[in-house]
Structure formats: structure tokens, C-alpha cells
Amino acid sequence: MAPEAAITLQLNSIDELFTAPAANPFSSHAVDILGEAGLDIVQKRALQRWPRLPRAVHLTVELPASQITPDLARDAPAAAQRYFAHKIEDNRLQRQLTIRRSLRQLLGAGVGILLALTLIALLLTAPLGWLPDFLRGVLIVLALYACSVLSFDAVWSVAFDWVPYVQENAAYRVLEASEITIEPTTTAEAGIALD
């Protein structure tokens, strides 16, 4: 694991921590420029050096001073913790669904491959041996091509489609253990910094 990371996120309001604002490339805040929620940006920053995730993240949320209250400083980190916990559970469920879907795809590919191999066997033996050699060769090549396409896509899906959910959950677990502080905006410059 990498050492601790410090992320500063400038927001116009605390809602932007969880809800994406409309994209506005003329703004100086990353959430506005990208049109993404603040915690989504932070999660991507934590993942940017995958698989070397930071051990911990210190997230500083900068808001206009008029919006900072004692309740907000207490409630925002708790809300972020609930958000991370629910994202981890949602990703776990999505990963399970993806694996099930991939296994069904692999089973379907297996049936298709079995049919293609049966056709190849028929083309090489007496039942379809009366076909011209050129046509049998073309049909065999097409059946082999179908086998390779079916198997590649199914195996790729089983091997890799679930990985993004595992990566995101690794980042959310780091963020779940992170320290979040709310401070008044100090500059009107860039909306996010990563040390």
C-alpha cells in the first residue's frame, strides 16, 4: 500500500459531495468542470495508482464559510461513511450479478461450442462426407471461428467483468477509514488537489 494521501475538494455546497452538479467547464471547481459528485472524484483519485492504494486518505472539503455549521462538520463525515458502506454493499451485489451473468454466458457458449463441434464431426464423417471438399473446409473454418468467438467472449467475461467492482470496493474501504474535515474555502483556484 502507498502512504497516506491528502485530497482537497472545493465545493459550492455540501450537496455536491454526493450529487453531481451540471457540467460547467467555466468553473474552477472539479465537480463543476466534470459534472461529477465530489465523492466519485475522490474515489477515482484514490484508485489512480491501483493496485497501490493509499493506506489512508485525509479528505478536506472546502466550502464557502457561510455554509459551515457545527452540525455540518459532525454530520457530513457520518453521511460519507454511510455512503461508502452502501456503495461497498452495492458493488458486492453488482459483482455477484456480473459473475452469475458471466457464468450463464459461459454455459451458453459451451452449448454453442458443442453444437459447432458436432457440426465439424458430421462434416468430417460419412453423414456429410458427400459435400464438396471446398464447402466442407469452409464450413469447418466457420465452425472453428464460431467456437473461438464464443469461448473468448465468455472466458473474458468470467475472468474480468467483475474486477471494476473489486477495485472500487478497495478504494471505498480506504475512504471509509479516512478522515474528513470541513474547512472554509481558502482559494478560488483548482477544485481538487492530490498530494
C-alpha positions in Angstrom: 0.0 0.0 0.0 1.1 3.5 -0.7 1.5 6.1 2.1 -1.4 8.4 3.2 -2.9 10.6 0.6 -4.3 14.1 1.1 -7.1 15.3 -1.1 -8.7 18.7 -1.1 -12.1 19.2 -2.7 -13.6 22.6 -3.2 -17.4 22.6 -3.4 -20.1 25.2 -3.9 -22.4 23.4 -1.4 -22.2 20.2 0.7 -24.8 18.6 -1.7 -22.1 18.4 -4.3 -20.2 15.9 -2.2 -22.9 13.3 -3.0 -24.8 14.7 -6.0 -23.3 15.7 -9.3 -23.9 19.2 -10.4 -24.5 20.2 -14.1 -21.2 20.2 -16.0 -19.7 23.7 -16.2 -16.2 23.9 -17.8 -16.1 27.6 -16.9 -16.0 26.9 -13.2 -12.8 26.5 -11.2 -14.2 23.5 -9.2 -13.5 20.0 -10.4 -17.1 18.9 -9.5 -18.5 21.6 -11.8 -16.0 21.0 -14.6 -16.6 17.3 -14.7 -20.2 17.3 -13.7 -19.5 14.6 -11.1 -20.2 14.2 -7.4 -17.3 15.0 -5.1 -17.0 11.5 -3.6 -16.9 10.0 -7.1 -14.0 12.2 -7.9 -12.3 11.3 -4.6 -12.8 7.6 -5.3 -11.2 7.9 -8.7 -8.2 9.7 -7.2 -7.8 7.0 -4.6 -7.8 4.4 -7.4 -5.4 6.3 -9.7 -2.3 4.3 -8.5 -4.1 0.9 -8.5 -3.1 -1.6 -7.1 -1.1 0.6 -4.7 -3.9 2.2 -2.8 -3.1 4.7 -0.1 -3.2 3.4 3.4 -5.5 6.2 4.4 -6.9 9.4 2.9 -7.3 12.7 4.6 -10.1 14.5 2.7 -10.5 18.2 3.2 -13.8 19.6 1.9 -13.7 23.3 1.4 -17.0 25.2 1.4 -18.0 28.8 1.5 -17.7 29.9 5.1 -21.4 30.9 5.3 -22.4 27.2 4.8 -20.2 25.7 7.5 -22.1 25.0 10.8 -21.1 22.9 13.8 -23.7 20.3 12.8 -22.4 20.1 9.2 -18.8 19.4 10.5 -20.2 16.5 12.5 -22.9 15.2 10.1 -21.0 15.3 6.8 -18.4 12.7 7.8 -21.1 10.4 9.1 -23.1 10.8 5.9 -20.0 10.0 3.9 -19.4 6.9 6.0 -22.9 5.7 5.3 -22.4 6.4 1.6 -19.2 4.4 1.5 -20.8 1.5 3.3 -23.8 1.4 0.9 -21.5 1.7 -2.1 -19.5 -1.3 -0.9 -22.6 -3.3 -0.5 -24.0 -2.2 -3.9 -20.7 -3.1 -5.6 -20.7 -6.5 -3.8 -24.2 -7.2 -5.2 -23.3 -6.0 -8.7 -20.2 -8.2 -8.7 -22.3 -11.2 -7.8 -24.8 -10.4 -10.5 -21.9 -9.9 -13.0 -20.4 -13.3 -12.1 -23.7 -15.1 -12.4 -24.3 -13.4 -15.8 -20.8 -14.4 -16.9 -21.3 -18.0 -15.9 -24.6 -18.2 -17.8 -22.8 -16.7 -20.8 -20.1 -19.3 -20.4 -22.7 -22.1 -20.2 -24.4 -20.7 -23.3 -21.1 -20.5 -25.1 -20.4 -24.2 -24.1 -23.7 -25.2 -25.7 -22.8 -23.3 -28.9 -19.3 -24.8 -29.0 -20.7 -28.3 -28.5 -23.1 -27.7 -31.5 -20.2 -26.3 -33.6 -18.0 -29.3 -32.7 -20.9 -31.7 -33.6 -21.2 -30.0 -37.0 -17.4 -30.4 -37.5 -17.6 -34.1 -36.6 -20.5 -34.5 -39.1 -18.6 -32.7 -41.8 -15.5 -35.0 -41.3 -17.5 -38.2 -41.2 -19.8 -40.1 -43.6 -23.2 -38.3 -43.0 -22.0 -35.0 -44.7 -19.0 -36.6 -46.4 -20.8 -36.2 -49.8 -20.3 -32.4 -49.7 -17.5 -31.0 -51.9 -14.2 -30.7 -50.0 -14.1 -26.9 -50.5 -17.5 -26.4 -49.0 -16.7 -28.8 -46.0 -13.5 -26.9 -45.4 -15.3 -23.5 -45.4 -17.9 -24.8 -43.0 -15.3 -26.3 -40.7 -13.4 -23.0 -40.6 -16.6 -21.1 -39.9 -17.5 -23.6 -37.1 -14.0 -23.2 -35.6 -14.3 -19.4 -35.8 -17.7 -19.5 -34.0 -16.1 -21.7 -31.3 -13.3 -19.2 -30.8 -15.6 -16.1 -30.7 -18.0 -17.8 -28.3 -15.3 -19.0 -26.0 -13.2 -15.8 -26.0 -16.1 -13.5 -25.0 -17.4 -15.9 -22.3 -14.0 -16.6 -20.8 -13.1 -12.8 -20.9 -16.4 -12.0 -19.1 -15.8 -14.6 -16.4 -12.2 -13.5 -15.9 -12.5 -9.7 -16.0 -16.0 -8.2 -15.8 -16.1 -8.4 -12.0 -12.8 -6.6 -11.5 -14.0 -3.0 -11.5 -16.3 -3.7 -8.6 -13.4 -5.2 -6.6 -11.3 -2.1 -7.4 -14.0 0.3 -6.4 -14.6 -1.5 -3.2 -10.9 -1.4 -2.3 -11.0 2.3 -2.8 -14.2 2.7 -0.8 -12.7 0.7 2.1 -9.8 3.1 2.2 -12.1 6.1 2.1 -14.4 4.5 4.7 -11.4 4.7 7.1 -10.5 8.2 6.0 -10.6 11.4 8.0 -12.9 14.0 6.6 -12.7 17.7 7.6 -14.8 20.6 6.6 -13.0 24.0 6.2 -13.8 27.3 4.7 -12.7 27.9 1.1 -9.2 29.4 1.1 -8.6 30.0 -2.6 -10.8 30.3 -5.7 -8.4 28.1 -7.7 -8.5 24.5 -8.7 -11.2 22.4 -7.2 -9.2 19.3 -6.3 -5.6 18.6 -5.3 -3.9 15.3 -4.6 -0.7 15.1 -2.7 
